[in-house]
Amino acid sequence: CVNLHLANRTDLTDVDQFFKWFCISVGQSLGIPNQLAEYWDEEFSTSKVDCTEYFEKYLLPQAGSPVVLCLDEVERVFPHREVASEFLGLLRAWHERGKVEKIWKRLRLVIVHSTEVYIPLNINESPFNVGLAVELPEFSLSQVQELAQLYGQDWSQSTVEQLMEMVGGHPYLVDQAFRHCQLNSKDSLEELLQAAPTDAGIYINHLRHLWRILQQHPDLAEVLLKVINAESPVRLEPMLAYKLHSMGLVKKQGNEVMPSCNLYRQYFREHLGEL
């Protein structure tokens, strides 16, 4: 597995540097020595061609058996348009070659990403509209109770329900609450929930991150405010609904959407009025 969180800023902003980092990281994951100098043509080739050659002629043959390559936190490249376009286009090209070429049939890709950042990709060059898409669903009450036990929290059902009243079954928000309670045993759940939709709450970094995205996309901010102020689910233009859902801000009810949890409703009701 290669986690793109391990790439540094230089790796993510320079196409050639990124592909070199990627090849070395995959080789390390497979326990294969670095032979990049033998395959990289700095003068007459492109980074995508060199990367493809490195996989086709060295990494995949050396692996000895089919490779399932998991790429985690792929959203890290999204803000870097040139790197993202080149890298994601290459993954799609490898997928297509795997349909007809024996060596590329030995590679299977698992791409793990959030879809909260949007990049313009040609539909024929995107790896996100091929293969099997698996979306992480909300946790159920019983799953949240099970997670509480895994964190060593002996919570009653009513206590779990209090948490879910604020954050629903949102996997990240639920996990952060249990993580905080585990590390700060003196803090009560009531205190956590009271502060949650404020700048003093445990979710402030997450909320500010979403807030910055909304500031950069006024069309999303406008329709989110409409959803938050509505007393019943709202029907939106499909692409706007998709984007808000991808950010985790809304959940679907048929062809309509509603805020995914009270945390978002309370925090963004106050802040969206500032735009």
Beta strands, then each sheet from edge to edge (+ up, - down):
strand 1: 2-3
strand 2: 67-72
strand 3: 107-111
strand 4: 250-253
strand 5: 256-259
sheet 1: 1+ 2+ 3+
sheet 2: 4+ 5-
end
